[in-house]
C-alpha cells in the first residue's frame, strides 16, 4: 500500500458520499428511524430476563445488524458503479494499486459507519432508554467493526456483479442467511445441529454474540474479545480477496 494514494482515494470517496444526500440519509437517518420503530413495537413486551423488555434484547442486536446491512448495500453498489462508469479502469491506469483503492474505500465507508453507529447508539441509549449491563461504548465499537465487515464483504462480492441490480441480488445470498441464523430470531442452542454448524461459520453470528455479551456482562469478557477477533479476521480476509478479484471493467 502507498499512503498518498490511499489518502487521496479516501478523500475522494468521502467527498462523493457527502455530495449524495440520499446516501447520507440512508446511512445516518434510516437506522435511527428503524430503532424508533423497534422501540414502539417491543418496549411493552417483557424480555426473557426479569426487569428487561424485548426492545432491550432486540435493540442491541439491531445496532450491530443495521450497519452491516446498510454498509454492504452501499459499498457493493458504489463499487459496481465505479466499474461500469469506467472510473475504476481510469484509476487503475495510474500508480494506484488495487489494495490502495479498496483500503481507501474501506476507510471512507468506515468513517461513515462510525458516524452511523454513534448516532444510532445515541438515539437508542439516550432517547429510547435501551438498558444493558455493559458500557454503551462497547456497543459502538462492535457496531463499527460489524459495519466494516459489511464494507469488506460488499467490496468482495461487488466483483461478481455486472450491474447495480445484480449487486442488490447478493442480499438474499449473503445478508439474509446471516440474519436468520445469527441468533436474532431463534437462539443458536435451539437450532438443529446442522443449522448451528452453518451459523458457526458466518461472521455476523460472532458480532451478535459479542453484543449479547455486552448486554449481560458489566465488563468485557474473553468470549467477547474472541468474537471481535473473528469479525476482524473475516474483514481482513474479505478485503484481501476483494483486491485479488477486483476487475477493471465489467465484461
N, C-alpha and C positions, 0 to 999 in steps of 0.2 A: 504494500500500500504506500501511497505518496500523500503526505499531509496536505500539500497545496491543492491537489486535485480533489481529495476527499472533502476539504473545507469548502471549495468552490461549488461542488455538487450539493452539499448540504444547504448552502445558502440559496442556491437556485431552486431547490425543491421547496424550501420554506417560503420563498417569495411566491412561488406558484400556489402553494396552499393558502397563503394569506390573501391572494388575489381571487380565490374561488370561494365566495361567501357561502354557497350551498354546502360545499365540503366542510368548511369550518363549522357550520351549523350542525351538520350530521355528527362531526367528531365531538363537539363540545356540548351541544344543547340536547341532542336526542337521548344520550344516556341519562341525563338529569330528568327529562320528562318520563322516561321509562321507569326510573326509580320511584318517581311520584306515583305513577300508576300502580306499581307493585305495592306501595305503601297502602293505598286505599283498597287494594284487593285483599291483602293478607294481614293488615295490622290488627284486626279484631279476632283473628283466628289464633288460638293458643298453640304454642310450639311444643315440641317433644320434651323440652327441658322446662320444668316448672318456673313460672315467672317470665318466660320469654314468649314472643309471638312468632308466627310463621314468617312475618316480614324479617325478623332478626335472622332467621335461618336461611331464607332465600335471598334476602337483600345482599348479604355479604358475598354470597357466591356470584350473584349477578354483577357485582362490582368488578369481578375478575373476568366473567364471560363476555360482558358487553364490549369492553375494549378489544378483546381478542377478535370477536366477530367483525366489528366495525373496521378495525385496522387491517384485517385480512381482505375485506372487500375493497377498501380504499386503495391499499397498496397494489393488489393484483390488477385492478382496473387501470391505475395510474401507469404501471409498468407496461401493460399491453398498449396503452395509448402512446407511450413514448416510442414503442417499436413500430406500430402501424403508421404513425405520423412521419416516420423517418428520422426523428430526433435521435433515437438511440444509435442508428447507423452513423450519423454525422459525429456523434460524441465519441464513438469508438474508433474513428479515424484519427483522433487526437491522441496525445500521450495518456489519456485517461484509461486506466485499466478496468477490467470487469469488477474486480473486488473493490476498487475505489468507488465505482458507480453504485454498487449495491450497498456498500457501507455508508455512503452518503445518503442514499435513500433511507436506509435503516436508521441513521442518526436523526434525519429530519422528521421522519414519522415517529420516532421515539420521543422527540421533544413534544410533538403533538399529543402523543399518548400520555406523557407525563402531565400535560395540562388537562387532558380529558379525565384521567384518573383522579387528579387532585380536585377538580371541580365536582365530579360525581360523588366522590367521597365526602367532600364538604357538605353537599346537599343531603347526603344520606345520614351523616352523623350529627350535623348541627341544625338541620331543619327538620328532618324526618325522625330524628332521635333513634337511630339504629344503635342497638345495645349489644356490645360484645365484651368478652373478658379481657382481651388483649388491647394493645395500643393501636389507634387508628393509623399511625404512620406505617405500620407493617402491612396494613391493607393496601395503602397507596403504593408501597414498594412492590408488593406482589402484583397488583393491577398493572403497574408499568411493565414489569417483566413479562406478564402474560400478553400485554399489548405488543411488546417487542417480538414475542413469539408469533403473534398474528402477522406482524410485518414480515418476518423472515419466511414464514410459510407462504404468504402472499407473493413475495418476490420469487420464491422457488416455483410455485405452481403456475405463475404467470407465463413461464417458459413454454408451457404446454397448451396455451390458449392462443388462438389466431385472432380472435376479436374480443371486444369487451364483454359481449354477451356470453361467449364461451368462458370467460373468466368468472362470471357470475355463476355459471353452471357448476363450478367446483364447490360451491357452498354445500349442496346436498352430499357431496363426496367427502369433503374434508371437515367441514364445520359441524353439520347436524349430527353425524355419528358420535362425535366427541361430546356434544351437548347431551345426547341421550344416555351415554354410558359413563359420564363423569361422576355420577352420584347425586345429581341435582334432583332427578325425579324418583329414583329408587336407590337406596343405599347399596353400595357395592356388595356388602356381605349378604344381601338378599337376592342378588342376581344369580342366574345359572352360572355354573363354573366356567363354561366357555365364554360367556359374556364378560365375566370378571377378568378372564385372561386377556381378552381383547382390550378391555378398559385399562389394564395394566401397561399396555404398550402405547397408550395415547397420552400426549403431554398435558392436555387440559385436565386430565384426571389428577395429576400431581399438583396443578395450580389450585384446583378446588380443595384438595386435601390440605394444602398449606393454609388456605383461607379458613377452613374448618378448624385447623389447629389454633389459629389466632382467635377464632370465635370462642373457644372453650378454655384456653390457657392464658394466664396473665402475662407470661413471659415466653419468648421464642423457645421452641422445642427442637430436639435433634431431628425429629421427623419433618418439621417444617423446613429446616436447612437442607435436608435430603431432597425434599420436593422441589425446592428452589434450584438446587443443583441440577436436577433432571430437566427442569424448564429451560435453564440457561444452556445446557448441553444441546437440547433439541434446537434451540435458536441458532447456536453457532453452526451446527451441522446443516441446518436448512439454509443458512446464509452461504456456506461454502458450496453446497450443492447448487444453489441458485447461481453462483458465479460460474460453476462448471458447466451448467446447462444453458446459460444466457446466450440467446441468438441475436444477431444484429437486426435482422429483419424477419417479417412474417413470411413463410413460404407461400 
